[in-house]
């Protein structure tokens, strides 16, 4: 029973469509009808502005962090579910949220939140890689893809050094999610038509 409940909680945390709810509550806007139609932070920035985008980014990150930390709640302490699995479930919920018709974001922020909750030094490192990549390329999608590749390289090296196969497996799965969810962006990057941000 405990394992079933904690899995459900992790999915529901991930399913919180922050971009949709903030857009409707404070801007009277359904961001699915604007820009890329995506519920993630990038489309929120473009559609609703910097303030809303920053809030959505923070919430989406914290969803992943909260899922990883669920076993710290006294009721869930007896669970046999690994925290990283809970994080992965939250990411799945972010991509396919029950509260938004199973149309969610692209997994980047919530994946970052999982790492924040489980291995914060890695989170900080990858955040720096993301910001540098974004500064150089001016493309959020490409920066996200670069971070995914760097994370897989780290996880692979860490696997051989420390044998932490759970982290390797999760990062490999999350990177696969991110690549899959960015498949249209990849096509536009190749074609030179991917939108760039303005600093």
Buried (B, 14 or more C-beta within 10 A) or exposed (E): EBEEEBBEBBBBBBBBBBBBBBBEEEBEBBBBEBBBEBBBBBBBBBBBEEEBBEBBBBBBBBBBBBBBBBBEEEEBEEBEBBBBBBBBBBBBBBBBBEEBEEBBBBBBBBBBBBBBBBBEEBBEBBBEBBEEBBEEBBBBBBBBBBBBEBBBEBBEEBBEEEEBEBBBBBBBBBBEBBBEBBEEBBEBBEEEEBBEBEE
